[in-house]
């Protein structure tokens, strides 16, 4: 366990400055960006600082998510090229890559908290108690982490595929990689509901009534959904399987 934490700390040394810079940019974007927009394009009849800050906060949260995934991908490809993953460490490939996943997930959560603070400064566009904001934050946390882990597994798979194909078709492998990502997303979008694993229903949708109130009544914000325990366990096992297979594939391709 100490060796695993050592890997996380090593990742921290590489990306601390990048994360600090990103946190500063997110803060500037959310709090100073709307003021700049109002000064440059004054049109308070159609929008004000709070409207712009609301939009900027959502954009900042999305950019944080993309940034964290990009940093993970950058770290992974850097170590693959330099053979750093295997030449100077006796840990398994799953631990080496897992440390990167954990570190960049923690960084994403920390940066997301910075972005989330923007929702507290949008005036009466969002009205709620501290508890309602907490329920809202937990929902955002679950969704962001779930999407992060899913796309991390996708990146691992396409990285392994790209390194494999690069030996035969060179830079055309990037085209194949892009097509593969689009194909995976399309397949997932078309997957039917598997009723065979829909057991152990958990009704969490009632939490939606505890979310903050939005001034725009037309906004039907539902962040909590009912789910089936067995179905979620099966999906988790599939993701873990893809993670294991992709990690092993990366190790075999990169050490040949």
N, C-alpha and C positions, 0 to 999 in steps of 0.2 A: 504493500500500500504506500509506503514511503517513497518508493521508486516512482510510482504512478504520480503522486503529488509533485515529485521532482520534475516530471515531464510537463505537468501543468504550469509549474513555476517557470520552466525554461521557455514555454510558449508566451508566458506573461512578459518575460524580458524582451522578447522580440516585438510585441505589439502594444505595450503600455502607452508609448507615445502616440501611436496611431489612434488608439481609443480615446486618449485625452483630447487630442485635436478634434476628433469626431464629436465628443461631448461638447466642446466649446462651440463648434460650428452649429450643432443642433440648438444650443441655447441662443446663439446669435440669430439663427434662422427663425426661431419661434418668437422671440421677444423683440428683436430689433427689425426683423424683416417686415412685419406688418406696418410698423411706423414708417419705414422707408417707402413702402408701396403707397401709403396715404400721402406722403410728401410729394412723391413723383407723379402719382395719378390721383389727384384729389377729386373724389366723386362720392361724397358721403351720402348722397341721396340713394345710392344703390348698394353701398357696402360701407362698413366701418372697420375699425381695428379688430374688434372681436370676431367679426365674420372671417376676416383674413387669417387671424391667429388660429381659429378653429381649423381652417383648411390647411394651414402650414403645419399644425400639430399632427394631423393625419398623414401629411406628406412626409414629415420628419420621421414618424414611426415606421413608415414603409421603407424609407431610405436606410434607417438603422438596421432593419431586417436584411435588406439587400447587402449592406456593407458587411455585416457579420458573416454572411454566407460567402461573400467575395474574399474576405480575409482568411476564412477556413480553406477555401479553394487555393488561394495564393500560398498559404503555408504548406499545404499538402503537395502541390506541384513543385515548390522550392525544394522540399526534402526528397522528393522522388528524383529530381534532377541531380542533386548532390549526393544521393545515396545516404543521406544523413539518417534516414529512418532505420537503417540496418547496420551500417558500418561502425557506429559508435554507441550502440545500445543493445543490451541483451534482452530487453522486454519484447513480448510478443507483438505482432503487427496490430492486433486488436487493441492493446493498451496504448501503443504509440499513436494510432489514429484516434482512439477514444479520448486521449488527453486533449487533443486538438478540438474534438467535438465539445467536450465539457468546457474548456476555457472560452471558446468563442460563443458558446451558449450563455455562459455567465456574463460575458462582456455585452452580449446583445440585451440581456435582461437589465443590466445596469444602464446602458444607453437608452433603453426603452423607458425606464423610469424618468430619465431626464426629459425625454420627449413627452411623457405622460403628464408632466407638471403643467404643460401648456393648457390642458383642459380646465385647470383651476383658475385660469385668467381669461376666460371668454365671456365674462359678464353673465347675463341671464340667458345665454344660449344653452347652457347646461345648468340645471338647478338640482341640487341634491345635498343630502347630509354626508358626513364623512363616511358613514357605513355604506351608503349607496355608491359613493366613489370607490370604496374598497371592493364591493361586489363587481363594479364595472372594471376595475383594475385586474381582478382575479380572472375574469372572463377574457380580457385582452391578453393576459399572461399565458393562459392555457392555449389560446388560439395561435399566438405567435410562436410559442415553443413547439407546438404540434407541427405547424407548417415548417419550422426550421429543421426539425429532425427528419421530416419527410424529404425535404429537398437536399439535406445532407446525404441521405442514403442514395438519392438519385445522382448527386454529384459524384459520389464514390463509384457508383456503377459505370457512369459514362466516362469517368477518368480512367478506369481500368480498361474500358472498351477503346478509348482513344489511344492509350499507350500500346495496346495490342495491335490495333490497326495501323498505327504510325510506322510500325516495322515493315509494313507491306505497301501502303499507299501514301506515306508521308503526310504532308499537311492537309490532304484531302480527308484525313481522319476527323478533322474539326467539323467538316460538313456533315459527315456521317453522325458525329456526336450530336450536332444540333438537331438533325432529323430524328435521332433516337429520343431526345428529350421531348420533342413535340409529339412523337408517337406514344411515349409513355403517358404523357398528360392526357392525350386523347383517349387512350385505352381506359385510363382510370375514370375519366369523365363518363364513359359509356358503360362502365361496369354496372350490372344490375344489383338489386338488393338480394343478398343471399339469405333467404328466410331460414335455411338450415342452421345458421349460427345465431339467429336472433332470439336469444334467451337471456333472461335476467335483466328485464327492462328497468332502467333507472330514470325516473322522471325528474329531470333537473330544469325543465323549461319554466317551472314556477318561479325560479330565481329572476326571470326577466321583469317581474313586477317590482323588484327591489332595485332596478337600475335607475340612475338619475333621469330626471325629466328633461326632454329637449324642447326648446321653444317652438321649433317647427313640428307641429303635431302630425304632419304628413310623414315624418321619419319614423318608421316602424322598426326600432332597433331591438333585435332579438339575438342575443349573444349566447344564450344557453339553450341547448337542445336535448331532447330525450335520447338515450343511447342504450345499447344492449351490452352487458358485461362480456358475454361470450364472444360477441362480434368484435369488440375492442381488443380482447385478448388475442384472438386469431390475427387481427391486423397487426398487432404489436409483434407477434411471433414472426409474421411474414417480413416485417421491416428488419427484425433482428437477423433473420436468415439472409436477407439481401445484404445486410451490413457485413456479416461474416464472410459470405461468398465474395463480395466486392473487395474486402480487405485482403483476403487470400489471393485473389486474382491480381490485385495491384502488386503484392509481394512477389508473386511468381513472375509476372511480366517484367518488373523492374530489376530483378536480380539475375535475369538470364544473361 
